[in-house]
């Protein structure tokens, strides 16, 4: 699963341990570890619960971060052009 490293990053960014998240969400520590390493698939309902807990959107977990950065950089380097050019004004 490409999104599993993102779960770990979100947890570590908030300086939380697996135990902290486990206690707050009522999920076994081993299960959380398996989610983060991709050993077991994460049910969609659990992904929503984790997104809510980490205060991010569902897509923030699923979308590869480097892809989002590439999209953002592409938009900055190629801004939309106005329908009329400067010579037409």
N, C-alpha and C positions, 0 to 999 in steps of 0.2 A: 504494500500500500504506500503510495507516494505521500500521503498526508500524515502518516504516523510520526515522522520526525517533527512535524509541526506541533503535534500534541505535546511532545516533550519540551520543545522550545517555548511554548506558551506557559507550561508549568514552571520551567526554570526562570523565565522572564519575571514571573511573579514571586520568585524565591520560595516556591512550595516544594515539599517533598511528596513522594507518592503517598506516604502515610497521611499527610495533610489533606490531599484531595480525596483519599479513601474515606476518611472520617467525615468530611463535609458532604460527600455525595452518596455515601453508603455503598461503595463499590470495593470489593476486595483489592488489596494492594497488588496481588499477583495478576489479577484481571487488568488493572490499569497498566501494569508493566507489559503485559501481553498486547494491549492496545497500542502502546507506544512503540513496540518493536515489530508490530505487524504479525505476531504469532497467531492471533485470532482476529477475525473480522469484527468491526464495531457495528452494532445495530444502529440504524438511523436515529432511533429515539435517544440512544446514548450519545450520539454525536451532537444532537441538539442540546442535550443536557450539559455536555462539556463546553460547547460554544457559549451557552448562557453563563456557565460558571466562570469561564475565562473572559467573559464580556467581549466576545467577538461574534461575528456572524458565522453561520454555517459554512458559507463560501470561503471565509477566511481560513477555515481549517482545510477545506477540500482543495482550494486552488494552490498550486505550487507557487511558493513565494517568489522564486526567481522569475517565473512567468509573469507574475504581477508587476515585478520591477521592470521587466523588459517592455511590457505594455505601457507603463508610465513613462519610461524613457523615450519610447517611440512617439508617444503623444507630445512630449516636450520638444522633440527634434523635428516633428512634422505637424506644427499646429494647423488647424483648419484655416483655409484661406477664405477671405470674405468673397462673396459672390461677384463683387465688382472689383476690378483691379484698380490700382492707383491711376493708371492712364485713362480709365473710363470715367473717373470722377470729375 
